[in-house]
């Protein structure tokens, strides 16, 4: 399966998942998972075919005409050779206007036995209330 069909499959699967937002004391929490299928690390030789999943946790708050958003992402995967990968990252954002917005979040991509040599890039859609409503795999970049 090529990367384009993997991306389309992951996007379709993600859009079919329920998105949970739990309101409490003016703060919204959002949690969902993103499947990763046949990801290739461009910093290594050959095709890696990394499969795994990524868990995202978003916390949003609106205060004095400013939307605050914190996103925490963690996940794991394994390539075709049995090597393990870890994905992690977080971001703190402020939106004064306008919303909705699209943001790109780079996550550390650390392979078994080495440092974080690449970044997994996610595309996040933020609605008018500052809540993450959709996440998509956007690619992998060498850190170098």
Secondary structure, DSSP 4 states (H G I P E B T S, - for coil): --HHHHHHHHHHHHHHS--EEEEETTEEEEEEEEEEEEE--TTSSS---EEEEEEEEEEEEEETTEEEEEEEEEEEEE-TTS-EEEEEEEEEEEE-S--SEEEEEEEEEEETTS-EEEEEEEEEEE-TTS-EEEEEEEEEEE--
